[in-house]
């Protein structure tokens, strides 16, 4: 498969010789970890990756160097560390305690409201650790967590999230969003709690504007989120337009958010999750919204597992897929990524924090099957997600970038979504955080 159209197009090639020379590739004492014979682009020879002080200092074939630790990848494929730009840790692994029997969004909200009123710190930490360990096993090196901030749960999700960010700091990066799940105007006291969360260390201003009583309140919710973001100089990440259609304007706020982004000079610093009702618009209706999203440089996070599971429940014929219009957004030049969102709770009874699994699901649902489409889906979980999370400047398999990568037990990058291969090594800032051996024997 040609690298130009296959998944191998994801990865950059060796750095120019001048860049390698500046990196000091030939000084054995400076290289702390050396990965040999790893394939970062299909159709090209394997390369060696030299790592020092948590960054790549050389990316080239047959590197003449030594290191205290050497990994022989034996031609296995490597990709940049996988990312989860939208996940709810403190609500994970609750499905068995109170299952969602109807599978509807309304019951999911009701059940979750009851359960989160009973949150206990140690239980939240235990379940969150299980999720983070799943993430590490699957090659995830950074997550953006969305803990609820509201009068029901208080700040337990933020407090435990910040504690876990410190506990797991050597294995992954954890961004914490101050997320007002119950609304802001509808839940008095939430705005003050969001400010407290930001002062505690939450790094992103969240929002859930559709969970207000009126369209006017939805607009006010958005305005308050941007006000907070400007006050604390934080990016914005909103749950938006999570519905099957746009008959209710609270679920058709994308254009308002995009214009607000432009007006406040926040281009590139706003992310919208879900965005399912956008798919209900006819092409001529959607076009101006897509163009505005592109002008505002807004990032979109589609949530295929949750949204297809909950979406279209009332449709008696031709049930909708309940999915963000990924192809249309891509064509419009909008940055799109995807995430797991919920793990085994009332909103999503499945999941194991595996972006490759979710990407495979997305490729099926969104009909993204060509080699070029599959390459795009893999970029969604890597470079696109890095851009949405604000870490694109230090991300990727290039000299000078942070040494976050996953070595897959498969010989081709193009097999990542096809094989869903075991993760043989996961490396975070030059440190091996996971090493796994996969053996199998077929007897005939």
C-alpha positions as CSV (number, residue, x, y, z in Angstrom):
1,X,0.0,0.0,0.0
2,X,1.4,3.4,-0.9
3,X,2.1,5.6,2.1
4,X,0.5,8.6,0.4
5,X,-3.0,7.0,0.6
6,X,-2.7,4.4,3.4
7,X,-2.5,4.7,7.1
8,X,1.3,5.0,6.8
9,X,0.6,8.6,5.7
10,X,0.0,9.3,9.4
11,X,3.6,9.4,10.4
12,X,6.4,11.7,9.4
13,X,9.6,10.5,7.8
14,X,13.1,10.9,9.1
15,X,14.1,14.4,10.1
16,X,16.5,16.3,7.8
17,X,20.1,15.6,8.4
18,X,20.7,19.1,9.7
19,X,18.0,18.6,12.3
20,X,19.5,15.3,13.4
21,X,22.9,16.8,13.7
22,X,21.5,19.6,15.8
23,X,19.9,17.0,18.0
24,X,23.3,15.4,18.8
25,X,22.3,12.0,17.6
26,X,25.8,10.6,17.7
27,X,26.6,11.2,21.3
28,X,25.9,7.8,23.1
29,X,25.8,9.3,26.5
30,X,22.9,11.6,25.7
31,X,20.6,8.9,24.4
32,X,18.6,7.2,27.2
33,X,16.3,4.9,25.1
34,X,16.8,3.6,21.6
35,X,14.0,1.9,19.7
36,X,15.4,-0.1,16.7
37,X,13.7,-1.3,13.6
38,X,10.3,0.2,14.0
39,X,8.0,1.1,11.1
40,X,6.4,4.5,11.2
41,X,5.3,4.7,7.6
42,X,4.2,1.8,5.3
43,X,6.2,1.4,2.1
44,X,9.3,2.8,3.8
45,X,12.1,1.0,5.6
46,X,12.0,0.7,9.4
47,X,13.8,3.4,11.4
48,X,15.5,3.8,14.7
49,X,14.1,6.3,17.3
50,X,16.6,7.8,19.7
51,X,15.1,9.4,22.9
52,X,16.8,11.7,25.4
53,X,15.2,13.8,28.2
54,X,11.8,12.7,27.1
55,X,12.1,13.8,23.5
56,X,13.0,12.3,20.2
57,X,16.6,13.3,19.2
58,X,16.9,11.2,16.1
59,X,14.6,9.4,13.7
60,X,16.5,7.6,11.0
61,X,17.5,4.2,9.7
62,X,20.5,2.3,11.0
63,X,21.4,4.9,13.7
64,X,25.0,4.5,14.9
65,X,24.4,5.0,18.6
66,X,24.0,3.1,21.9
67,X,21.8,3.6,24.9
68,X,21.2,2.1,28.4
69,X,18.1,0.5,27.2
70,X,17.4,-0.7,23.6
71,X,14.1,-2.0,22.4
72,X,14.2,-4.2,19.2
73,X,10.8,-3.7,17.6
74,X,11.7,-6.2,14.9
75,X,9.8,-4.3,12.2
76,X,6.6,-3.7,14.2
77,X,4.6,-0.6,13.5
78,X,4.6,2.4,15.7
79,X,2.2,5.3,16.0
80,X,2.2,8.4,18.2
81,X,0.6,7.8,21.6
82,X,-3.2,7.5,21.4
83,X,-5.4,10.2,22.9
84,X,-8.8,10.4,24.6
85,X,-10.0,14.0,24.2
86,X,-13.4,13.4,26.0
87,X,-14.0,11.0,28.9
88,X,-16.0,10.9,32.1
89,X,-13.9,9.1,34.8
90,X,-16.0,9.6,37.9
91,X,-19.1,8.2,36.2
92,X,-17.4,5.1,34.8
93,X,-18.1,1.5,35.7
94,X,-21.5,2.2,37.3
95,X,-23.6,0.1,34.9
96,X,-23.9,-3.0,37.1
97,X,-25.1,-0.9,40.1
98,X,-28.1,0.6,38.3
99,X,-28.5,-0.6,34.7
100,X,-30.3,1.6,32.1
101,X,-33.1,-0.8,31.2
102,X,-34.7,1.4,28.4
103,X,-31.4,2.5,26.9
104,X,-32.7,6.0,26.6
105,X,-30.9,9.3,27.3
106,X,-33.7,10.3,29.7
107,X,-33.2,7.2,31.8
108,X,-29.4,7.6,31.6
109,X,-29.6,11.1,33.0
110,X,-32.0,10.0,35.8
111,X,-29.9,7.1,36.9
112,X,-26.7,9.0,36.8
113,X,-28.2,11.8,38.9
114,X,-29.2,9.3,41.6
115,X,-25.8,7.6,41.6
116,X,-23.7,10.7,41.6
117,X,-25.5,12.0,44.6
118,X,-24.0,9.1,46.4
119,X,-20.4,9.5,45.2
120,X,-17.7,8.6,47.7
121,X,-14.1,9.7,47.2
122,X,-12.4,6.3,47.5
123,X,-14.9,4.7,45.3
124,X,-14.4,7.4,42.6
125,X,-10.7,7.0,42.9
126,X,-10.9,3.2,42.6
127,X,-13.1,3.2,39.5
128,X,-11.1,6.0,37.9
129,X,-7.9,4.1,38.4
130,X,-9.4,1.1,36.7
131,X,-10.2,3.3,33.7
132,X,-6.8,4.9,33.6
133,X,-5.1,1.5,33.7
134,X,-7.3,0.4,30.8
135,X,-6.1,3.5,28.9
136,X,-2.4,2.7,29.5
137,X,-2.8,-0.9,28.4
138,X,-4.4,0.4,25.2
139,X,-1.6,2.9,24.4
140,X,-3.4,6.1,25.6
141,X,-0.9,8.7,26.7
142,X,-3.2,11.7,27.4
143,X,-6.9,12.2,28.3
144,X,-9.2,15.1,28.8
145,X,-11.6,14.2,31.7
146,X,-14.9,15.9,32.1
147,X,-16.0,15.6,35.8
148,X,-19.4,17.0,36.7
149,X,-19.4,20.3,38.6
150,X,-22.8,20.8,40.1
151,X,-24.8,21.0,43.4
152,X,-25.5,17.3,43.2
153,X,-21.9,16.0,43.1
154,X,-20.0,19.0,44.2
155,X,-16.3,19.1,43.3
156,X,-15.5,15.4,44.0
157,X,-14.9,14.7,40.4
158,X,-12.5,17.6,40.0
159,X,-10.7,16.9,43.3
160,X,-10.2,13.2,42.5
161,X,-9.2,14.0,38.9
162,X,-6.5,16.4,40.0
163,X,-5.2,13.9,42.5
164,X,-5.1,11.2,39.8
165,X,-3.3,13.6,37.4
166,X,-0.5,13.8,39.9
167,X,-0.6,10.1,40.7
168,X,-0.3,9.1,37.1
169,X,1.9,12.0,35.9
170,X,4.7,9.7,34.8
171,X,2.4,7.4,32.8
172,X,-0.1,9.8,31.1
173,X,-1.2,13.4,31.0
174,X,-4.7,14.2,32.4
175,X,-6.5,17.4,31.6
176,X,-9.4,18.3,33.9
177,X,-12.5,20.1,32.6
178,X,-14.9,22.0,34.9
179,X,-18.1,20.6,33.4
180,X,-21.5,21.9,34.4
181,X,-23.6,18.8,33.5
182,X,-26.8,20.1,35.1
183,X,-26.6,23.5,33.5
184,X,-25.5,26.8,34.9
185,X,-28.7,28.9,35.1
186,X,-30.8,25.9,35.9
187,X,-28.5,24.9,38.8
188,X,-27.8,27.9,41.0
189,X,-24.4,27.9,42.6
190,X,-22.8,26.0,39.7
191,X,-21.0,29.1,38.3
192,X,-19.2,29.7,41.6
193,X,-18.2,26.0,41.8
194,X,-16.8,26.2,38.3
195,X,-14.6,29.2,39.4
196,X,-13.5,27.2,42.4
197,X,-12.6,24.2,40.1
198,X,-10.5,26.5,37.9
199,X,-8.8,27.9,40.9
200,X,-8.1,24.4,42.1
201,X,-6.3,23.5,38.8
202,X,-8.9,22.5,36.3
203,X,-7.4,23.4,32.9
204,X,-10.5,23.7,30.7
205,X,-13.8,25.5,31.0
206,X,-16.6,23.1,30.2
207,X,-20.2,23.6,29.3
208,X,-23.5,21.9,28.6
209,X,-25.6,24.6,27.1
210,X,-28.5,22.4,25.9
211,X,-29.2,21.5,29.5
212,X,-31.0,24.8,30.2
213,X,-34.7,25.5,30.2
214,X,-34.9,28.0,27.3
215,X,-32.9,29.1,24.2
216,X,-32.2,32.4,26.0
217,X,-30.7,30.5,28.9
218,X,-28.7,28.4,26.5
219,X,-27.1,31.5,25.0
220,X,-26.4,32.9,28.5
221,X,-24.8,29.6,29.5
222,X,-22.5,29.9,26.5
223,X,-21.7,33.5,27.3
224,X,-20.8,32.6,30.9
225,X,-18.4,29.8,29.7
226,X,-16.6,32.2,27.4
227,X,-16.5,34.9,30.2
228,X,-14.8,32.4,32.5
229,X,-12.5,31.2,29.8
230,X,-11.3,34.7,29.1
231,X,-11.0,35.5,32.8
232,X,-8.8,32.5,33.5
233,X,-7.2,32.2,30.0
234,X,-8.4,28.6,29.5
235,X,-9.7,26.8,26.5
236,X,-13.4,26.0,26.1
237,X,-14.9,22.5,25.7
238,X,-18.7,22.3,25.4
239,X,-21.1,19.4,25.1
240,X,-23.3,20.7,22.3
241,X,-26.2,19.8,20.0
242,X,-26.7,16.3,21.5
243,X,-30.0,15.4,19.9
244,X,-31.6,13.6,16.9
245,X,-32.8,16.8,15.3
246,X,-32.7,20.6,15.5
247,X,-36.3,21.3,16.2
248,X,-35.4,22.6,19.6
249,X,-32.9,25.6,19.3
250,X,-31.1,24.5,22.4
251,X,-29.7,21.6,20.4
252,X,-28.8,23.9,17.4
253,X,-26.3,26.2,19.1
254,X,-23.2,25.5,17.0
255,X,-23.6,28.6,14.9
256,X,-24.0,30.8,18.0
257,X,-20.9,29.2,19.6
258,X,-18.8,29.6,16.4
259,X,-19.7,33.3,16.1
260,X,-19.0,33.8,19.8
261,X,-15.6,32.1,19.3
262,X,-14.8,34.6,16.5
263,X,-16.0,37.6,18.4
264,X,-13.9,36.8,21.4
265,X,-10.8,35.9,19.4
266,X,-10.9,32.3,20.7
267,X,-10.3,30.6,17.3
268,X,-8.5,27.3,17.8
269,X,-9.3,27.1,21.5
270,X,-12.9,25.8,21.4
271,X,-14.0,22.2,21.2
272,X,-17.5,20.8,20.8
273,X,-18.4,17.3,21.8
274,X,-21.2,15.1,20.4
275,X,-22.7,17.5,17.7
276,X,-25.2,14.9,16.6
277,X,-28.1,17.1,15.6
278,X,-26.0,18.7,13.0
279,X,-26.5,15.5,11.0
280,X,-30.2,16.2,10.8
281,X,-29.8,19.3,8.6
282,X,-30.1,19.1,4.9
283,X,-26.9,20.0,3.0
284,X,-28.0,23.6,2.1
285,X,-28.9,24.2,5.8
286,X,-25.7,22.6,7.1
287,X,-23.4,24.4,4.8
288,X,-23.3,27.9,6.5
289,X,-22.9,26.2,9.9
290,X,-20.0,24.1,8.6
291,X,-18.4,27.1,7.1
292,X,-18.7,29.1,10.3
293,X,-17.2,26.2,12.3
294,X,-14.3,26.2,10.0
295,X,-13.8,30.0,10.2
296,X,-13.9,29.8,14.0
297,X,-11.3,26.9,13.9
298,X,-13.5,24.9,16.2
299,X,-12.5,21.3,17.1
300,X,-15.3,18.6,17.0
301,X,-15.2,15.4,19.1
302,X,-17.6,12.8,17.8
303,X,-18.7,10.2,20.3
304,X,-19.6,7.1,18.2
305,X,-20.2,4.6,21.0
306,X,-22.5,6.7,23.2
307,X,-24.3,8.6,20.4
308,X,-25.2,5.7,18.2
309,X,-26.3,3.7,21.3
310,X,-28.6,6.4,22.6
311,X,-29.6,8.0,19.3
312,X,-32.7,7.3,17.2
313,X,-34.4,5.5,20.0
314,X,-37.8,7.0,19.1
315,X,-37.5,6.3,15.3
316,X,-40.0,3.6,14.3
317,X,-38.5,3.2,10.8
318,X,-35.1,4.0,9.3
319,X,-33.6,4.7,12.8
320,X,-30.9,7.4,12.7
321,X,-27.3,6.6,13.4
322,X,-27.1,9.4,15.9
323,X,-23.6,10.3,14.7
324,X,-21.8,13.6,14.0
325,X,-21.6,14.2,10.2
326,X,-17.9,13.4,10.1
327,X,-17.5,13.3,6.3
328,X,-19.2,16.7,5.9
329,X,-17.1,18.3,8.6
330,X,-13.9,16.8,7.1
331,X,-14.8,18.1,3.7
332,X,-15.4,21.6,5.2
333,X,-11.9,21.6,6.7
334,X,-13.0,21.3,10.3
335,X,-10.7,19.4,12.7
336,X,-12.6,16.3,13.9
337,X,-11.5,13.8,16.5
338,X,-13.3,11.1,18.5
339,X,-13.4,9.7,22.0
340,X,-14.8,6.9,24.2
341,X,-16.8,9.3,26.4
342,X,-18.4,7.0,28.9
343,X,-17.1,3.6,30.1
344,X,-19.7,1.0,31.2
345,X,-22.4,3.2,32.6
346,X,-26.0,4.2,31.9
347,X,-24.9,6.3,28.9
348,X,-22.7,3.6,27.3
349,X,-22.7,0.1,28.8
350,X,-19.6,-0.9,26.9
351,X,-16.0,0.3,26.4
352,X,-12.5,-0.3,27.5
353,X,-10.7,3.0,26.7
354,X,-9.3,1.8,23.4
355,X,-9.2,4.4,20.7
356,X,-8.4,1.8,18.0
357,X,-11.6,-0.1,18.9
358,X,-13.7,3.1,18.8
359,X,-12.0,4.1,15.5
360,X,-12.9,0.7,14.0
361,X,-16.5,1.3,15.1
362,X,-16.5,4.8,13.7
363,X,-15.1,3.6,10.4
364,X,-18.0,1.2,10.0
365,X,-20.8,3.5,11.1
366,X,-19.5,6.6,9.2
367,X,-18.6,4.4,6.1
368,X,-15.0,5.4,6.2
369,X,-13.5,2.3,4.6
370,X,-11.1,3.3,1.8
371,X,-7.3,3.3,2.6
372,X,-7.4,7.1,2.7
373,X,-10.5,7.1,5.0
374,X,-8.8,4.7,7.4
375,X,-5.7,6.8,7.5
376,X,-8.0,9.8,8.4
377,X,-9.6,7.8,11.2
378,X,-6.2,7.0,12.7
379,X,-5.2,10.7,12.4
380,X,-8.4,11.5,14.3
381,X,-7.2,9.6,17.3
382,X,-3.7,11.0,17.1
383,X,-2.8,14.3,15.4
384,X,-6.3,15.6,15.2
385,X,-6.9,14.8,18.9
386,X,-3.6,16.5,19.8
387,X,-4.8,19.7,18.1
388,X,-8.1,19.6,19.9
389,X,-6.3,19.1,23.3
390,X,-3.9,21.9,22.6
391,X,-0.8,19.7,22.6
392,X,-0.2,19.6,18.8
393,X,3.1,21.6,19.1
394,X,4.8,18.8,21.1
395,X,3.1,15.8,19.6
396,X,4.3,13.4,16.9
397,X,7.1,11.1,15.8
398,X,9.5,13.8,15.0
399,X,12.8,15.1,16.3
400,X,12.2,17.6,19.1
401,X,8.7,16.3,19.9
402,X,7.7,14.6,23.2
403,X,8.6,10.9,23.0
404,X,5.1,9.5,23.4
405,X,4.5,6.4,21.2
406,X,2.8,3.0,20.9
407,X,4.5,0.0,19.3
408,X,1.9,-2.3,17.9
409,X,2.2,-6.1,17.4
410,X,1.6,-5.8,13.7
411,X,4.1,-5.1,10.8
412,X,2.2,-2.3,9.1
413,X,0.7,1.0,10.3
414,X,-2.2,0.3,8.0
415,X,-3.2,-2.7,10.2
416,X,-3.9,-0.6,13.2
417,X,-7.6,-0.3,12.7
418,X,-7.8,-3.7,10.8
419,X,-6.1,-5.9,13.3
420,X,-6.7,-3.9,16.5
421,X,-3.3,-5.3,17.5
422,X,-2.0,-5.8,21.0
423,X,0.1,-2.9,22.2
424,X,3.6,-4.3,22.7
425,X,5.2,-1.2,24.2
426,X,3.8,2.1,25.4
427,X,6.3,4.9,25.9
428,X,5.5,8.1,27.7
429,X,8.0,10.9,27.6
430,X,10.7,8.4,26.9
431,X,9.7,6.1,29.7
432,X,8.4,2.6,29.0
433,X,5.1,2.5,30.9
434,X,3.8,-0.8,29.4
435,X,5.5,-3.8,28.0
436,X,3.5,-6.8,26.9
437,X,4.2,-10.1,25.1
438,X,1.7,-11.7,22.8
439,X,2.1,-15.3,21.9
440,X,-0.2,-17.6,20.0
441,X,-0.1,-21.0,18.4
442,X,-2.4,-22.4,15.9
443,X,-2.6,-26.2,15.8
444,X,-4.1,-28.0,12.8
